[in-house]
């Protein structure tokens, strides 16, 4: 089986998969949940191909993914926790070159609200313009700018506050 031609609808969706994967993982904060969201999104996009109007495929797909994520979050039943004994077989996450720095950044990102994190990831990581993000998330342009500013400020404060080294004064 040959991959679809790049100019076809399926080929364009295939080309979007890396950025869709990054965005889904940033929304869910989990590799496995991100993959599930990605699969659900691609399935819905392919099923609703006839609804695409031919403009900005990437924005249309990211809007679908954002809405799927929001709908999933609404239906999650709180309290489905796994007992610590049941989690003994869970694999440890991979380590980075500087685990402390990565951990601090991950904590800072996880400390952001979902709305702030979504705007930050779409603008900073995916490179969308403010107007494109406003259209995707169906929010006013000013709200995008405000959320991005607050997200950046919260990240900077969190990273700065964790980087405090106390020195003693010489006698």
Secondary structure as UniProt FT lines:
FT   TURN            6..7
FT   HELIX           9..28
FT   HELIX           31..47
FT   HELIX           49..51
FT   HELIX           57..75
FT   TURN            78..79
FT   HELIX           84..87
FT   TURN            88..89
FT   TURN            97..98
FT   HELIX           99..110
FT   HELIX           114..120
FT   HELIX           121..125
FT   HELIX           130..137
FT   HELIX           141..161
FT   TURN            162..163
//
